[in-house]
Amino acid sequence: MTTQPSPPEIIDVRPAHRFDEAKLEAYLAEHIDGFTPPMAVRQFDRGHSNPTFLIAAGGKEYVVRKKPPGELLKSAHAVDREYRVMDALRDTDVPVPRMYHLCEDPSVMGTEFFVMERLHGRVFTDYGTAGNDETERLALFREATRVLAALHAVDYEAVGLGTFGRPGNYVQRQFHRWTKQYLASQTEEIESFNKLMEWLPGRMPEDEETTIVHGDPGMHNMMFAPDAPRVVGLLDWEISTLGNPLSDVAYFCSRFYSADPDNPIEPGQNGVPRWEEILAHYEGFSGRTITDFPFYVVFNMYRSAAIIQGVYYRGVQGNAASSQVMTTEGAARRTADMAWRLAQEGLPG
């Protein structure tokens, strides 16, 4: 079975995300070289976090990504960090779009925003049917793994990201952060999440390597070339920081187990590699040896459940970035349930 990549849905700007277009147009004309009014504005209906817009002006296309309106959870929607890390990576082996401008003045669009290059390519939201055939699917996974290894090879001090996070104790810090975020956005009691909250602390790694970590490195945040299994852009860096590289690899694999229950992914079939194969590719690209991998998968699913709950909570509050947010109802519970099951039974082969 094969599928075409999910097209970016481009819609009229939603009422909750409207802004003074004339003010933005004047601002961009002043701050971005070559920006030529008039401009046309549409909105991407993809992504559940930061509202993202397509700006067309003077024969060029730009992407504007901003914080959402309304009351926000502390430390969420860090568009300034997204801009900073992608700008720092511009001359590395990590494929990122070109950054044009960061605006921290909320009077222009209502909240902070940044402007970047628009990339064209393929985005696959379904691991199980990505690519044109099984051969390309395997190549897509291998390429995604290569990009993760390239990211983790970047000298964060050399690219100016020495203060982008705190070295060491990444998993422990992430556990406390996302537990707090989950409790702040809770809409129901999830028993499996509570069990994981007790299970994880006693299993934290004692010695952690520190690299730049993306935080959400699934294929849904990778844009591939239109005609080749090559990543042209690693996107959505909102929760990137300095941390444990194994967490990124585990997150990539954890999406095998947090998929739509009505359309499960079956590693080892139809060109989808098993997690052991992905680890072997990563170890080959990075030179690292991975241990305690099942723990990192469970931890990342715990974190994902907290993130999903925050997304759903914003939808309930009416300030989500995508019209699809309300389809996440129950997803945090399903993810936590699967994480607890994997914690008890281990990862399937």
C-alpha positions in Angstrom: 0.0 0.0 0.0 1.3 3.5 -0.9 0.0 6.9 -0.4 0.7 10.5 -1.5 2.1 12.9 1.0 -0.4 14.9 2.9 -0.9 18.3 1.2 -0.6 21.4 3.3 -4.2 22.7 3.8 -4.2 26.4 3.0 -7.3 28.2 4.2 -8.5 31.8 4.8 -7.3 33.2 8.0 -9.4 32.0 10.9 -11.4 34.6 12.8 -9.5 33.8 16.0 -6.2 34.5 14.3 -6.9 37.6 12.3 -4.6 40.6 12.6 -4.0 44.0 11.0 -2.6 43.0 7.6 -1.7 46.5 6.6 0.4 46.9 9.7 2.2 43.6 9.1 2.7 44.5 5.4 4.4 47.8 6.3 6.5 46.2 8.9 7.8 43.4 6.6 8.5 46.0 3.8 10.7 47.9 6.3 12.5 44.9 7.8 13.0 42.3 5.1 15.1 43.1 2.1 13.3 42.5 -1.2 9.8 42.3 0.4 7.5 44.1 -2.1 3.9 44.9 -1.3 1.1 44.3 -1.8 0.8 41.0 0.0 -1.8 38.2 0.2 -2.3 36.3 3.4 -3.6 32.7 3.9 -3.2 30.3 6.8 -1.9 26.8 7.0 -4.4 24.4 8.6 -1.8 22.1 9.9 0.0 21.9 13.2 -1.7 22.2 16.5 0.5 24.7 18.2 1.6 28.0 16.6 -0.6 29.7 14.0 1.3 29.6 10.7 0.6 31.8 7.7 1.6 31.9 4.0 2.5 35.4 2.8 2.8 36.1 -1.0 4.4 39.4 -2.1 6.4 40.5 -5.1 6.5 37.0 -6.6 7.9 35.5 -3.5 6.4 33.4 -0.7 7.2 33.7 3.0 6.0 31.7 6.0 5.1 33.6 9.2 4.8 31.7 12.4 3.5 33.3 15.6 2.5 32.6 19.1 -1.3 32.0 19.4 -3.5 34.5 21.1 -5.0 34.0 24.5 -3.8 32.7 27.8 -0.8 30.3 27.3 1.0 27.7 29.4 4.3 29.0 30.7 7.3 28.3 28.4 5.0 27.0 25.6 4.9 28.4 22.0 8.5 29.6 22.0 8.7 31.1 18.5 11.8 33.0 19.5 13.6 29.7 20.3 12.4 28.2 17.0 13.9 31.2 15.1 17.2 31.1 17.1 17.9 27.4 16.6 17.1 27.3 12.9 19.1 30.5 12.3 22.1 28.9 14.1 21.9 25.8 12.0 21.9 27.6 8.7 25.5 26.6 7.7 25.5 23.1 9.1 24.5 19.7 7.6 21.0 20.0 9.1 18.5 21.1 6.5 16.4 24.1 7.7 14.6 26.9 5.9 16.2 30.3 5.7 15.3 32.7 8.5 14.4 36.2 7.5 13.3 38.1 10.7 12.2 37.7 14.3 9.8 40.3 15.7 9.3 40.4 19.5 7.0 43.5 19.4 3.5 42.2 20.0 1.9 45.4 18.6 2.5 44.2 15.0 0.6 40.9 15.0 -0.7 40.7 18.5 2.1 38.3 19.6 5.7 37.5 18.8 6.4 36.0 15.3 9.1 35.2 12.9 9.4 35.0 9.1 11.1 32.3 7.2 11.5 30.8 3.7 8.8 28.7 2.3 10.0 25.2 1.3 8.3 22.9 -1.2 8.3 19.2 -0.9 6.5 16.2 0.7 5.4 15.7 4.3 4.3 12.3 5.4 2.0 12.1 8.5 1.6 8.3 8.3 4.7 6.3 8.9 3.0 3.1 7.6 2.3 4.4 4.1 5.0 7.0 3.5 6.6 7.1 0.1 5.8 5.7 -3.3 6.7 2.1 -2.6 8.4 -0.1 0.0 11.8 0.6 -1.4 11.4 4.4 -1.0 9.8 4.0 2.4 12.9 2.3 3.7 15.0 5.0 2.2 12.8 7.7 3.8 13.4 6.2 7.3 17.1 5.9 6.7 17.3 9.5 5.6 15.3 10.7 8.6 17.7 8.8 10.8 20.7 10.4 9.0 19.3 13.9 9.6 18.9 13.1 13.4 22.5 12.0 13.6 23.6 15.1 11.7 21.7 17.3 14.2 23.3 15.5 17.2 26.7 16.0 15.6 26.5 19.8 15.6 28.8 21.5 18.1 26.2 23.6 19.9 28.9 25.9 21.3 30.4 26.6 17.9 27.0 27.7 16.4 26.2 30.0 19.3 23.8 27.8 21.2 25.8 27.3 24.3 23.0 29.0 26.3 20.1 27.3 24.5 19.6 24.9 27.4 21.3 23.4 30.5 23.7 20.4 29.9 22.9 17.3 31.9 19.8 15.9 33.7 17.7 16.4 30.5 15.2 13.5 31.0 14.7 14.5 34.7 14.1 18.1 33.8 11.8 17.2 30.9 9.8 14.9 33.2 9.2 17.7 35.7 8.4 20.2 33.0 5.8 18.1 31.2 4.3 16.7 34.3 3.7 20.3 35.4 2.2 21.2 32.0 0.0 18.2 32.0 -1.4 19.0 35.5 -2.0 22.6 34.3 -4.0 21.4 31.3 -5.8 18.4 32.8 -9.4 17.8 31.7 -9.8 14.3 33.1 -8.1 11.8 35.3 -5.9 9.4 33.3 -4.9 6.5 35.5 -2.1 5.3 33.3 -0.5 8.7 33.3 -0.6 8.7 37.1 1.1 5.3 37.1 3.9 6.5 34.8 4.3 9.6 37.0 5.4 7.2 39.7 7.2 4.6 37.5 9.6 6.9 35.6 11.5 8.8 38.4 13.2 5.7 39.7 14.6 4.8 36.2 16.2 8.1 35.2 19.5 7.8 33.4 22.5 8.9 35.5 24.9 9.9 32.8 23.6 11.8 29.8 25.4 13.2 26.7 24.3 16.7 25.7 23.6 17.8 22.1 21.0 19.9 20.4 17.7 18.0 20.4 14.7 18.8 18.2 12.1 17.4 20.7 9.5 16.5 18.0 11.4 14.8 15.2 8.8 12.7 13.5 8.3 12.5 9.7 5.4 14.9 10.2 8.0 17.6 10.9 10.3 16.7 8.0 9.8 17.9 4.5 11.3 15.6 1.8 12.3 16.6 -1.7 9.4 16.2 -4.3 11.3 13.5 -6.2 13.8 11.9 -3.8 14.0 10.5 -0.3 16.0 13.5 0.9 15.1 15.8 3.7 15.0 19.5 2.6 13.8 20.9 5.9 13.5 19.8 9.5 10.6 21.9 10.9 8.7 22.9 14.0 11.5 23.5 16.6 9.2 24.8 19.3 10.4 22.4 22.0 14.0 22.1 20.9 16.8 22.6 23.5 20.0 21.1 24.7 19.5 17.5 25.8 20.0 13.8 25.5 20.2 12.7 21.8 18.7 9.3 22.6 15.5 11.1 23.5 15.1 12.3 19.9 15.7 8.8 18.5 13.2 7.3 20.9 10.6 9.9 20.1 11.0 9.1 16.4 10.4 5.4 17.1 7.7 6.0 19.7 5.3 7.1 17.0 5.1 3.5 15.9 3.2 2.9 19.2 1.1 6.1 19.4 -0.5 5.8 16.0 -4.2 5.8 15.2 -5.6 2.6 16.8 -7.8 2.1 13.7 -4.8 2.3 11.4 -1.9 0.7 13.3 1.7 0.8 12.0 3.4 -2.6 11.7 7.2 -2.3 11.9 8.9 -5.0 9.8 6.2 -5.0 7.1 5.5 -3.0 4.0 8.8 -1.3 4.0 8.5 0.0 7.6 11.7 -0.9 9.5 11.7 -2.4 13.0 13.0 -0.1 15.8 16.1 -2.3 16.0 16.9 -1.4 12.4 16.4 2.3 13.0 18.8 2.1 16.0 21.3 0.3 13.8 21.1 3.0 11.2 21.5 5.7 13.8 24.4 4.0 15.5 26.1 3.7 12.1 25.5 7.4 11.3 26.4 8.8 14.7 29.0 6.4 16.1 27.0 6.1 19.3 26.0 2.9 21.1 22.4 3.0 22.5 21.4 1.3 25.7 18.1 1.4 27.8 16.2 2.3 24.7 12.8 1.0 25.9 12.9 3.4 28.8 13.4 6.4 26.4 10.5 5.3 24.3 8.2 5.1 27.3 9.4 8.4 28.6 8.8 10.1 25.2 5.3 8.7 25.1 4.7 10.1 28.6 5.9 13.4 27.4 3.8 13.1 24.2 0.7 12.4 26.2 1.3 15.6 28.2 1.8 17.6 25.0 -1.3 16.2 23.4 -3.3 17.0 26.5 -2.0 20.6 26.3 -3.1 20.8 22.6 -6.6 19.5 23.4 -6.9 21.9 26.4 -6.1 24.9 24.1 -8.8 23.6 21.7 -11.3 23.5 24.6 -10.3 27.1 25.5 -10.8 28.1 21.8 -7.3 29.3 21.0 -5.8 26.4 19.1 -3.8 26.8 15.9 -5.6 24.2 13.8 -9.2 23.2 13.2 -8.2 19.6 13.7 -7.3 20.0 17.4 -10.6 18.6 18.7 -9.9 15.3 17.0 -7.3 14.8 19.7 -9.9 14.2 22.3 -8.9 10.9 24.1 -5.5 10.8 22.4 -3.6 11.7 25.6 -5.3 8.8 27.3 -4.5 6.3 24.5 -0.9 7.4 24.4 -0.5 7.1 28.2 -2.2 3.7 28.1 0.2 2.4 25.5 3.2 3.9 27.3 2.2 2.1 30.5 1.7 -1.2 28.6 5.2 -0.9 27.0 6.6 -0.1 30.5 5.2 -3.4 31.7 5.7 -5.6 28.6 8.7 -4.1 26.8 8.9 -3.1 23.1 7.5 -5.5 20.6 10.0 -6.7 18.0 
